[in-house]
Amino acid sequence: MQTVERYLFALTDSFIFYRIERYDVKGKQYLLTNYKYYVADVGLRYALLGNRDEDVGHVLENVVFL
């Protein structure tokens, strides 16, 4: 297991990140690769990365997921 995978596994186990399987709408099945990760607290993201205006779409997607 790679180092990044271990970190992501630890973060999802501690409920800081949520790992979501991607779904193919046309094929009506789950994709086998490319999981999406969402932050449990958007404020934590702001604390680490700061407030950037170009990331509004990513933050909105995270809020809609939550």
C-alpha positions in Angstrom: 0.0 0.0 0.0 1.4 3.4 -1.0 2.0 6.2 1.6 -0.7 8.5 0.2 -3.3 5.6 0.3 -2.4 5.0 3.9 -2.9 8.7 4.7 -6.2 8.8 2.9 -7.3 5.6 4.7 -6.5 7.1 8.1 -8.3 10.3 7.3 -11.4 8.5 6.2 -11.3 6.2 9.2 -11.1 9.3 11.5 -14.1 10.9 9.6 -12.1 13.9 8.4 -12.6 12.9 4.8 -15.5 11.0 3.1 -14.6 8.6 0.3 -17.3 8.3 -2.3 -17.5 5.9 -5.3 -18.1 7.6 -8.6 -21.2 6.6 -10.5 -21.5 6.4 -14.3 -25.0 7.7 -15.1 -25.0 6.4 -18.7 -23.8 2.9 -17.9 -25.7 2.8 -14.6 -22.9 1.3 -12.6 -20.2 2.4 -10.2 -16.8 3.2 -11.7 -13.9 1.1 -10.5 -11.4 3.9 -10.2 -11.2 7.6 -9.3 -12.9 7.8 -5.9 -13.8 11.3 -4.8 -12.9 12.6 -1.4 -14.9 15.3 0.5 -13.9 17.2 3.6 -16.1 16.8 6.6 -15.6 20.4 7.7 -15.2 23.1 5.0 -13.7 25.4 7.7 -10.8 22.9 8.1 -10.2 23.3 4.3 -10.1 27.1 4.7 -7.7 26.9 7.7 -5.2 24.8 5.6 -5.5 26.5 2.2 -6.9 29.9 3.0 -9.8 31.6 1.2 -9.4 31.5 -2.6 -12.1 32.8 -4.8 -11.3 30.4 -7.7 -12.3 27.4 -5.6 -16.0 28.3 -5.1 -17.2 25.4 -7.3 -15.2 22.9 -5.3 -16.5 24.2 -2.0 -20.1 24.3 -3.3 -19.8 20.6 -4.5 -18.5 19.7 -1.0 -21.4 21.5 0.7 -24.0 19.9 -1.5 -22.5 16.5 -0.7 -22.7 17.1 3.0 
